[in-house]
Amino acid sequence: DTGVSQNPRHKITKRGQNVTFRCDPISEHNRLYWYRQTLGQGPEFLTYFQNEAQLEKSRLLSDRFSAERPKGSFSTLEIQRTEQGDSAMYLCASSLGGQAVNQPQHFGDGTRLSIL
Amino acid sequence: AQSVSQHNHHVILSEAASLELGCNYSYGGTVNLFWYVQYPGQHLQLLLKYFSGDPLVKGIKGFEAEFIKSKFSFNLRKPSVQWSDTAEYFCAVNANFGNEKLTFGTGTRLTIIP
């Protein structure tokens, strides 16, 4: 179990720039989740994938946000035209999911986004 | 929609004291319940989980939690805390079908004084 890996660990960018984060889940996990965490709050759900299919998106995910999981392996989260309010920790989690399977989600270290 | 309430924002205890952190949830169906811990500078780690069966669940590092369905509660307990338990603790819930998104509480920061 090599754990969930996220890159980069920290991203600093100017307002208006585009940023992309990457998440590599635990290899046998078919479900992948993105969450956002701001200071003093718990993580908030953004979106999740089962294999390559994006099954749900939160209303928090504006049209400036897009996530992909090509081939059902790693995932990327892109934010276009970043705004001050996008500053947060972006967390990725993975799990072994399915109709009759209850498995906990395993989290990565997160990518901290700072907008100047 | 699901929601989770953690009543204690910051708890300060001396070593060897007993701990109880409150967690209440709101959801109309059957749920899975979790406690995650985040040590300083580290990622969220699963402390314990409840899916079904015995409502008293034991986790790592001597932690346990009790699911009380009638109170919609899942409080975390430890009889004797250690300095190394200093961390942020998050209660979370998801729907008990398949494996769905987690809804987290706002977290409780626990500080243990040596």
Interface residues (C-beta under 8 A of the other chain):
Chain A: V4 R31 Y33 Y35 G40 Q41 G42 P43 E44 F45 Y48 E56 S58 L91 A93 S95 L96 G97 G98 Q99 V101 N102 Q103 P104 Q105 H106 F107 G108 D109 G110
Chain B: V4 N32 F34 Y36 Q42 H43 L44 Q45 L46 K49 F51 F90 A92 N96 F97 G98 N99 K101 L102 T103 F104 G105 T106 G107
